[in-house]
Amino acid sequence: MTFELWLSAGAVLLLLAISAFFSMSETAITGSSRARMHALSESGDERARRVNRLFELRDRLIGTILIGNNLVNTASATLTTAVLLTVFGEVGIAYATVAVSVLIIVFAEVMPKTIAINDPDRFALKVSRPLSIAVRLLSPITIATEWLVKMLLRLFGIKLGGDGAGLSASDEIRGQVNLLHKEGSVGKGERDMLGGLLDLQELEVSDVMVHRTKMRAIDASLPPEEIVREVLSSPYTRLPLWRGEPDNIIGVLHAKDLLRALDAAAGDAAKLDIEDLALEPWFVPDTTALRDQLRAFLKRKTHFAIVVDEYGEVEGLVTLEDIIEEIVGDIKDEHDAGATGVRRLRDGAVQADGGVPIRDINRVMEWRLPDEEATTIAGLVIHEARAIPDVGQAFTFYGFRFEVMRKQRNRITSLKITPVSPREAAENAAARPAMPVS
């Protein structure tokens, strides 16, 4: 074999190495963690800064890799054909086709990409400098190619750079967390906490408040001795005070303030001025976003607010703990009631209080009942039934059978929820969204 043939063979190997570099770089950069690169960049890693700059020039980067890969692959195929044609004659063209295909697929594509995908962050840092140089060198060709492609696409009525319906940052994080949970890297508790944190921007105060029918408040006109007994028997440290009618909230009494005043009065409750001890009530609209309410709690350094509707009528109350529970789940202490309102039955069904929030039962049971039209389980049944059902009535929708167990006046207080088979759910859905069953 002559010197020229050896030189051509060496050039082919060099071109394959360059092709392998581009393939490895593409996999490493696209597979690397942007969050980790950002953290390394903030700590002063220059290589990570280069990777972040390449992220910002994503179109230019992809164009450079594609152009570079195709140029070197085409050149290597041409040189290999020339070498084998000289050695074997016309049959060398067939040999060249097979040889080039094997060399490019194995050594310039599959092998380097497999190596890079096993540790993309490390390889992204290693290739950042030479890849940045390649982007600068091929920049004129890349820009010209991008312009030509855009012109051709425009001829066909295709416009680039329009408003896309891409995922928001919140949806991307949620999807990544769900994927990690599915793979076993993130536990259910951690997934629910992160999901609850992301949900704060979508929820309103009305979704987590304690409804006024469940509020524990004190009549300010009661004798001080009785008010002291009410406070001591309550599991809560803050209690609204009302006068005249329960909706007329005049203050919020803190148990610690009451005990301090009682101690100062030598235990004589009759000497206490309850209204003077009460804090001024803070009223917030029921449409306030939870994220905004959390910030307001932190800014005002208070943990308690009265929720009102658009007409100023009292809807309920919300505390800092209610918002935190949306993130971390139920917080129970020695003074809280033991029941959460959800009890699993032996037959696989669930007995739930009517006032249990849909979000809570979804979190506990890992269900996906909708909460757009109603906040509580009872509200969902009433919405779907389009009426207030009687005890014993049952409805099937969303893949569950809801049976009314107990009722007080117009309020559903207890429900039995049973998952149904897909066939039964499909039959009921075909008939109507919510069908009473006997």
URPE-V581361 format. One line per field, one symbol per residue. ss: DSSP state (H for helix, E for strand, L for the rest). psi: psi as a letter, one per 40 degrees, with the letter a starting at -180 (. if undefined). burial: + if it has 9 or more other ideal C-beta (glycine too) atoms within 8 Angstrom, else -. A space follows every 10 residues. Layout:
ss->???
psi->???
burial->???
//
This chain:
ss->LLHHHHHHHH HHHHHHHHHH HHHHHHHHHH HLLHHHHHHH HHLLLHHHHH HHHHHHLHHH HHHHHHHHHH HHHHHHHHHH HHHHHHHHHH HHHHHHHHHH HHHHHHHHHH HHHHHHHHLH HHHHHHHHHH HHHHHHHLHH HHHHHHHHHH HHHHHLLLLL LLLLLLLLHH HHHHHHHHHH HHHLLLLHHH HHHHHHHHHL LLLEHHHHLE EHHHLLEEEL LLLHHHHHHH HHHLLLLEEE EELLLLLLEE EEEEHHHHHH HHHHLLLLHH HLLHHHHLEL LLEEELLLEH HHHHHHHHHH LLLEEEEELL LLLEEEEEEH HHHHHHHHLL LLLLLLLLLL LEEELLLLLE EEELLLEHHH HHHHHLLLLL LLLLLEHHHH HHHHHLLLLL LLLEEEELLE EEEEEEEELL EEEEEEEEEL LHHHHHHHHH HLLLEEEL
psi->hidddddddd dddddddddd dddddddddd eihddddddd ddeehddddd ddddddfddd dddddddddd dddddddddd dddddddead eddddddddd dddddddecd ddddddddgd ddddddeddd dddddddedd dddddddddd dddddeehhi eihifiiidd dddddddddd ddeedhiddd dddddddded eeiidddeih ideehhihhe eiiddddddd ddeieiehhi hihcideghe ihhhdddddd ddddefegdd eigddddiih ihhiieehid ddddddddde fiehihhiae eeihdaiiid dddddddeah hiaeeiidie ehhhideeih hiidehiddd ddddefifhi fdeididddd ddddefihii hdiiihifei hhhhdihhbe hhehihhhhi iddddddddd didhhhi.
burial->----++-++- ++--++-+++ +++++++++- ++---+++-+ +---+-++++ +++++-+--+ +++++-+++- -++-+++-++ +++++-+--- -++-++--++ --++-++++- +++-++---+ +-+++-++-+ ++-++--++- -++-++---+ --++------ ---------- -++++-++-+ +----+---+ ++++++-+++ +-++++++++ ++--+-++-+ -+-+--++-+ +--+---+++ ++------++ +++++-++-- ++--+---+- -+-++-++-- ++++++-+++ --++-++--- ---+++++-- ---+++++++ -++++++-+- +--------- -+--+---++ ++++++++++ +++-----+- +--+-+++++ +++++---+- --+++++--+ ++++--+--- ++++++++-+ ---++--+-- ---+++--
//
